[in-house]
Each structure stands twice: as structure tokens, then as C-alpha cells.
Amino acid sequence: MATSTIVERPALVRQKRFSETYIGQWLTTTDHKKIGIMYMVTAFFFFVVGGLEALLIRTQLALPDGKVLDPQTYNEIFTMHGTTMIFLFVMPMFTGLGNYVVPLMIGARDMAFPRLNAFGYWIVLFGGLFLQSSFLFHAAPDGGWFAYAPLTECGVQGVNCIPATPSINMDFWALGVLLLGISSIAGALNFVVTIFKLRAPGMTINRMPLFVWMTLVTSFLLLFALPSLTAASGLLLLDRHLGTHFYQAAFNGDPLLWQHLFWSFGHPEVYILILPAFGIVSEVLPVFSRKPIFGYTFVAWSGVAIGFLSFTVWAHHMFAVGLPVVAQAFFATSTTLIAIPTAVKIFNWLATLYGGKLSFKTPMLFALGFVAMFLIGGLNGVALAIVPFDYQVTDSYFVIAHLHYVLFGGAVFAIFAAIFYWFPKMTGRLLNERLGQIQFWLMLIGVNVTFFPMHILGLLGMPRRIYTYAPDLGWNELNLLETVGAFIIAAAILVFLFNFVTSLRQGQPAGSDPWDAFTLEWDTASPPEPYNFKTIPVVRSRRPFYDKKNPETADWKVAVH
Amino acid sequence: MINEEEQKDRSPTQDGGLQGQEEEKRESGNPGSTGVPQQLQSESGETMQVGEEKPQPETAEKTGDPPQGRPSRARVPHSPHPSLWPFVLALAIALVCLGVVTHPAVLVVGALLIVVAAVGWGLERY
């Protein structure tokens, strides 16, 4: 009799891949939405770091003869504040928002180069950590976010040059900026290809949402402006370590070369920081006015005009260095000229509001706050374009007031408008409206209490980057007031953080379209599926989702779009 | 442009993706040609009637309107594959920078890791 032995075999269980674990999902993701969220969380972390640095600066300056920080630490703190806010907060935040929203808005399933996209994010993270790690080496950059050579020259003693910044502080800055530049180029290339190649059928260039338009223009600005900074930083490193003398007049170098190279990046950079904000506001205002944007074509192409003109204005940062009169006249004219397309946008936003059914939800409040604050920053910017006036206030607190009205009153207000607007799409929950309103009013008050008195201090002659001041200069009260304002802003940010954490856990469910919005990202689940759209939508007008919800009054039926 | 690798990621055999999207663009017909009322289904599950009336072909041509879309063949469209190499490459480049300002050994480790990451990225198969 035949017998057989039954051997029990263990059931085959597939082992989880690393990319399927929780940490692995985030480390290996190539999904544009996850990468967008990582960008935004990282950027917000650096915003908090930069904000703490700002509070240290304001605490030092609150009273005359302040001794909260020593002079070297103060130099490091204001340098890292500027560098962090510009390169590690505003730029990555807009890249993150673009990453999340642009493919959804154009009806694509992802960015064109998903792995390059992930690489761009990781470079930002490591570049940011690299820059901030300089504090651990007691060598944080200390030459200002503009790193003027020849004051940042000569890292190695004994090399044939005049030692100005002998430690490795500015090496951290130059290398950190190079790292972050790699990320920006990767992101910009990805946006350009995605927007040109992956739009849904029917979404012609002139039907693209305005945020997509502005992201496209910003990407081109990055591609054309960053090489100048990269070259400048490279030459600085060569000067500091290999004994070249590109920026040292004593060795037949040109100290103004740095300023030309830096500002030919630096002024387009201002628009790199503000054009996406224009795009956000151009999305939020129509939705909360229940109208299409007024003058779409003008709003879109004025962004292109601003982008083009931004390459012709850099030397207005250098009026005081002794430029020839013809050059001063040219740059004053071009700077004034750039106010025209900017004003076109503002008038179009106002016309969008006019006659609309306005709903003052938090995103709308921040968008309106943006328009008001940016207008102040724009007007005092035009004042700075007038050469004789610039001579009087250059390198004073007037300039600090101007740039903070543009970058905080402008870019940061728009960022919060975007966060409140798209948070429901990203998480499926609404941020708390009451806390949002409290945050908005605190920020509006804080911004004006902090930055408006800086105009007066500048006119009174208080120089920027000053470590402390004597008590008999008439600056005491205004400085104290500014410090109070800075802490009001900090309180507003705390309110936001509380709102963010609580709403993430127990916020009101948002549904897929809480604002009754117009564009394609709202035609997905909240949060969207990994593939975004099961069926690629077809676009027939500038408001495709509005058309879908209102077939009888669809835009494509009533107007040629 | 999407390279071959990227297109492969999204090949129709793997159920849709971006190439599927390109195909939809090519394959979709004229909106009015079927005369069948279109039903659009949102990802959130809402179903909506676009309208009974048939858009006039000449109007569509005049306004440059696109052809109406057809549901993708994909059941669940394919998403890009995960990859650890972007993370490794970025870490490696940051290590090189850190090595420049701290110790040459860190620089060497970073440089070697760049080579590993670049090769790994290039040879990654899906």
C-alpha cells in the first residue's frame, strides 16, 4: 500500500516593500501631491525658524543700547533671517503649492518628471539643513542675504587677498545657495514641461488658470535669473579659496561685478517671490466674488510683461554706488515702467470685486489684505525708483519697510490665502473660520505696526543692518512699537498653528468643492486620488468646473473663451 | 518631454497614466458627432448631465473648442513608481557641500554616494 507524506508548506506572504511602509512612502514618493505637501511643511518649518530670527532682531532693537545679542551673532541672525525667508520659505512654499495644484488645475495626472520633482524637494530639505547647520559650527553666514563682495572675500589666510570674512561663514552661504539653485532649476524645468505638454484637451494657453500662468512665468524667470547667482557664488568661492580676484579692486578685480551679478538675479527674484502670489489672488478673488476674473488676458499678459521688465531694473539697487547718469536714468525709467503692468493687475482685481457677491471668508480676507499691503509696498517702491529720493534713503529702514510690505504684506498674505483656500482640497477638512479671521486681523495689525514705522525711521536716518543705536536719536519709541508689532505677528502665527493642528484632526469635513469654485482641481475628491482624474476632463472655457456645474449658463455657451 | 522611461511608467498596458492621457487626446471624437447626451462623472461621485443640445460643429470649429472626452480605458490609472534614488542623490550632493566646509572625508563619502545614486537611478527598473 502506497503511503504519502503530506508536508505542510508555509503560505507565501509577500514581504512589504520599503516603499510601502509609512516612512518609505514619504521617502520614495514621486506623487506630485505628496511632494507638494512635503515642500509646504518644510517651507513652513523654515518660516518658523526665520520668524524666530526676526523676533531676536526686533528684541535686540526694541531698546537703545540693546545687548540681547552680541554684534557677530546679530550679523548672523539678520543674514540667516533674510536667506531663510527668501530661499527656504517663500520659494519652496510657492513650489509646493504649484506642485500640488498645477497638475490638478490643468487636468494632468502628475508632473512631467516625477523623480526629478522628488529630487528637487530633497535638495531643498538638505540645502536648508546644510545652511542652518552652520549655527552648529558657530559659523552661520554673516554678510547679509546679498553677501556683498569684497566684504565676503577671502576665506583662507595666506591666499593673496585682503581677508574680510576669514571663517567658513560665507562658504556655507555660497554653497547653500548653490544647492537651493539646483532645486529651483529642477522645479522650474518640470513646471515648464508640465504646463506646456500635459494640459487637458481643450485647455489652450489662454484658458489656463491664472495661477498656472504665473507659475509658468516664474519658472522662466528662475531659469534665466539663477545662472547669474550661480556664477557669482562660484566666482566668490574661487576668490575665497583659490586666490582669484574677481571682486577685489586691490588686485584689479571689480567690486561692482558682484553687485551686478547678484542683483541681475536679485530683482527678478523679487518677482519670482511675488508672481505666484498674483496668481493665487487671481484665483481666490473671482471665486469669492462669484464672477469671472475681470480682464483675464490683461492679467495674464501683464504677468509676462512684469517678468520681462524684471530683467531690466536690477541696478536700481545700486544707484548709490556711482553709476553713470545715463544708467541711472535708464534704470529709474524701467523701474517706474514696471509699475504699469502691476497696476493693470490691481485695477483688474478691483474690477473683479466691483458688482460681485462678495463673501468675506478667510481666503478672501487674506487676498484683499494682499492687495492693500502690496499696494503700499508697490507705491513706496516707485518712490525708491526716483534717484534723488533713493540717495536719501538708500540702505535705511525705509527700504526695509518697502521690502517687507512687498514680501510679508504681499507674498505671505497670499500664501495664507492659498493655504486657507486649498487646505480643504489637500486634507478633506476646512480650517476653522473664526480662528482664521482672528489670525487675519492680528496679522494685518501686526504687519502695519511693525513695518509702517520703518518708513519714518528710514526718513529719520536709521540705517538698515544696524546692531544698536544711541538713546538720543529720536528712534526709541518707533523701534519699541515695531517690536510689539513683531510679537503680534508671532501671536497670529501661533493662532494659525493651533488652527492647523486642530482642524487637521477634527475640522469640519469639506466635501470636494466647499467654495463652489471654478477650476478643475475642485472636480476631484478631497484629498484627490493618487491618479487625480480617472477620466481626463475636457476643457471648453476658462472655468471648466463652473461649466460642468452650470451647463445652462456655461461660459463656452455665452462667450468665446 | 516625457522620456521613454516616464512613458513606460504610464503605458496603457499598465492602465492609463499620462500616455493614456495623450491617447485620449488623439482618440476622443467630436462632441456633437454621436448626438448622445454626455454624462460627466466627477471623482467625488456626482453625476451631471451636460445638456441635451448638440453643439454646432461650426461653432466648435470657430471657437477652437476641443473634442469632447471619452472615458479612459483605465480602471485605475497608473501612478509614477516610487524611487529612493532622488533622496539618495540629494543627500549625496549635500554631503559633498558639507565636506567642502568641514572635512575632506565627508566630501569623499558624498562624491562616492553621488556615483552610486546616479548609477542606481539610471539602472532602476520598473
Interface residues (C-beta under 8 A of the other chain):
Chain A: F18 S19 G24 Q25 L27 T28 T29 T30 D31 A108 R109 D110 A112 F113 P114 R115 L116 A118 F119 Y121 W122 I123 L125 F126 G127 L129 F130 S133 F137 A139 I168 D171 F172 L175 G176 L178 L179 I182 V193 K197 L198 A200 P201 G202 T204 G511 S512 D513 D523 T524 A525 S526 P528 E529 P530 Y531 N532 F533 K534 T535 I536 P537 V538 V539 R540 K548 K549 P551 E552 A554 W556 V560 H561
Chain B: M1 I2 E6 D9 R10 G16 G17 L18 G20 Q21 E24 K25 S28 P31 L40 Q41 S42 E43 S44 E46 M48 Q49 V50 G51 K62 T63 G64 D65 P66 P67 Q68 G69 P71 S72 A74 V76 P77 H78 S79 P80 H81 P82 S83 L84 W85 P86 F87 L89 A90 L91 I93 A94 C97 L98 V100 V101 T102 W121
